[in-house]
Amino acid sequence: MRLANKVCAVTGGASGIGEACARTYAREGGKVIIVDRDPEGSARVAGEIRGAGGAAETFRANVARPDELEAMVRFALDKFGRLDVLHNNAMYSVFSKRTADIDLRGWQLTLDVSLTAYWYGIKAAITLAMLPQGSGSIVNTASTSGLFGDYLQCAYNVAKAGVINLTRVTAIEYARKGIRCNAICPGPTLTQGMKVGIEKGFSDAKYLVEGVPMGRMATPQEIANVGLFLASDESSFVTGTAIVADGGLTAHSGMRYAPGKGPDW
């Protein structure tokens, strides 16, 4: 059991990558707190984890509200006496708009949920739990979109780039306090949210995978496997990293020099 008796809070844990991480952490012995604003989804995931013999609790929170993030950490302390792993994963973003077409409310909400909430979650976890206990692992879900620019995803790109540097600064500031902080940068991942986006025409599966050398999207479980490594003591000398899991997407320059000289050549 790679997370035996470790207490793990996962925001956005009721679906997608967060759900896969919550299930994986529980399967490896973690006591998981599923943090989400969707109580039905959280209850479903927690019930299935318990049914498989794992330990899971739910905590309803809107991560855009700092007081609810503090309450999340206090819930972990009240319930289990500690918090070993914080996985910041909840996300909101404005998509499919050019930079100048994004309205102020959409921009601010994207940053509130997808960046500021990560910082405040880290602040609460470090101050209330991890510094007093002298240990902790923070995992942040970033994205390959935080490393490079994408058309029509300005707010998302900015938030995820911020998450990556937030990860680095947190790591170096608390490295000698027993606290590690790392990020995962997934490429296109076939979550339920992605499926809905494809169905509604916001994304096109064909174009999403065209630039991925592996020729497919990741499964949420493949991203959760990276999260497990970073959450566990197996990564005890790893901090300040942004691990890319993208099927080779960012290994390619994007240039094709001649017809037929692509991934299936």
N, C-alpha and C positions, 0 to 999 in steps of 0.2 A: 504494500500500500504506500504509494508515493506521497500522499497527503494525510497520512494517518493522524487523526485527532486535530488537524489544523482547521481553524475556523475561516471560512471563505465567503466573502460577500461579493455578489456579482450583480451589477446594475444592468438593466435591460435583460434580465435573466429569464424572462417569460417566453422568449422566442429567439430564433436565429442563432447567431454566434454565441450570444449570452446563454441561451438555453443549452447549447451543446457543451459549453464550458461548465455550467452548473452540473450537468449530468456527469461529465467526465471527472470533475473534482470530487463529486460524491462517490463515484465508482472507485476512486483511488483513496477513499477513507476520509475525505474532508467533510466537515459539518458545514453545509452550504446554506447561505441566506440568499434567497432569490428576491432581488430588489427590483420592483417594477411598478408602474402605475396601472397595470392591468391585473387586477386581483384574480380574475378567472384563469388567465393564462398562468400566473404564478402558482395558483392552487393546483392546476393540472400537472405542471412540471414537478412540484414538490410531492404531490401524491404518487406520481410514477416513480420518483426517486425512492420514496419510502417503501413503495411496493416491491422495489428491487433490493430492499435491505439497507438502503442508505439513510443518511440523516439530512433533513431539509426543513427549513423554516421559510416563511414568506414575510416580506416587509413592503408595505405599499408606500411608494414615494414618488414624487415628481422631482427629478434630480435638478431641475431648474430653480428649486427653492432650497437655499442653503440650510435652513433650519431642519428640513427633512433629511438632508445628508448627515447632519449632526445626529439626528435621532436614529438614523440607520446604524451609526457606529455605537451609540449608546445601547441600542437594542442588542447588538452583538455582545457587548460587555455584560449587559444584564442577563442575557440568555446563556452565554458560554464563558464569560469571564475574560475574553481576549478577542483579538482580531488578527489573524496571521496573514491573510491574503485579501487585498482589495483589488477587484478587477473592474475598472471603469470601462463600461461597454455601451451604455445607453447612448442613443444618437438621434438627432433630428437635423434635417437640412433642407434648404431650398434647392431644388434642382431645375434643370431645363430652362434656365434663364441666363442671358448674357449679363456680364458684370453690372452694366449701367441700368439694367432692367430689374434688378433685385430691389425690393422695397426695404425700408429701414427696419420694419417689424420682422420680416423674414430673416434679415441679416442678424439682428440682435438675438432672435430666438435660436438660430443656428449656433451662435457662439455661446449663448447661455447654456444650452443643453450639451453641446458637443465639445466644448472647451472649458468654459468657466466651471461647469459642474465637475469636471475631472480635477481641476485645481482645488475646488473646495472639498471634494471627497478626499483628496490626498491630504489636505490641511487637517480635516477632521480626524482622519485615520491616524495620521502621524501624531498629532497633539494629544488625542484622547486615549489612544491604544498603543501604537507601535513604539513611541519613545518611552513610555512607562514600562513596557515589557521588554524593551531592548532588541526587538526584532520585527521583521515584517517584509512581505513581498508585495509590491504594487505592480499590477499589470494593466496597461492601457491599450485599448483597441484603437490603433491609428489606421493608416491605410497607405497603399502605394500612392494614393491621391495626395498625401501629405508630403511626398517626395518630389512630385512633378505636377505640372499643370494639366488640367482636363478642360475640354470645351464644356461650357454651360454648367460648371460646378464650382464657381468661384468661392462661394461661402463654405462649401464642404472642404475644398482644397485648403483654404486658410485655416479652418478649425483643425483639420488633421495635421497640418504642418505645425500648428501651435502645440498640439498634443505631443508631437515628437520632441520638440525642444523643451516642453514642460517635463517630459520624461528625463531628458538628459540633465537638466538643472537639479531636479529632485534627487536624481541618483548621486551626483557629485556632492551635494550638500549633506546628504544623510548616509553616505557610504560608511563612515566610521561610527555610525550609531546603530549598525546592524540592520539597516533598512535598505532594501534593493528596489529599484524601479526600472521597468523595461516596457517596451511597446511591441505590439505585433502590427505589421503592415500587410494586411491581406490584399490580394488582388480580387478580381470579380469572384463573388461567393454566392452560391445558389441558396440563399435564405428564402424564407417565405416572403419577406419584404421585397426581395429581388424578383421573385415570381410575380408578385402583384404589379410591380413596376413594369415588367415585360408585358403582362396582360393589358395594362392600361396604356401601353405605347410609349412610356417614358424611356424605356430601354429596348434594345433589340439584341436578343441572345446571339444571333449570328455575328454581329459586329463586336459584341463584348468579347467573344472568344477568338475572333480572327487574329488578334495580336498576341494571343497567349501561345507560346510554343507547344505547350502540352495539349492545346486544342480543346480545352474545356474549362469550366469554372471549378473553383474549390467547393468541397462540401463543408458545411459548418463544423463537422467533426475534424476535418483536417486542420482547421484553424484552432480548434480546441486542443488538439494535440500539442501545438506550439505553446498555447497558454498553460497547459499542464507542466511543461518543462520549465517555463519561467516562474510559475507559482511554487514549484517544488524545490527541495534542497539540491536537486541534481544540477541546478543552475546557480549554485552558491557563489561562484566567482564571476557571475554575469550581472552587470548592472549598467544602465545608461545606454542600452542597445535598442535598436529598432529592427527587429527580425522580420525580413521580408518573406512572405509565403504567397507566391503569385504565379506559380507554374512557369516561371521564366519570363514573365511579362516585361519587367524592368531591366532584364539582361540584354534586351534588343534595342537598338537605336531607333527603330521605327521605320528605317529606310528599306525600301525594296528596290534593288538595282536593275532587275529585269523580270519580266513575266515568268512565273513558274519557280522563281528562286525564293520560295517562302518556306513556312514550317514543314510542309508536306513534300518538299523537294526530295 
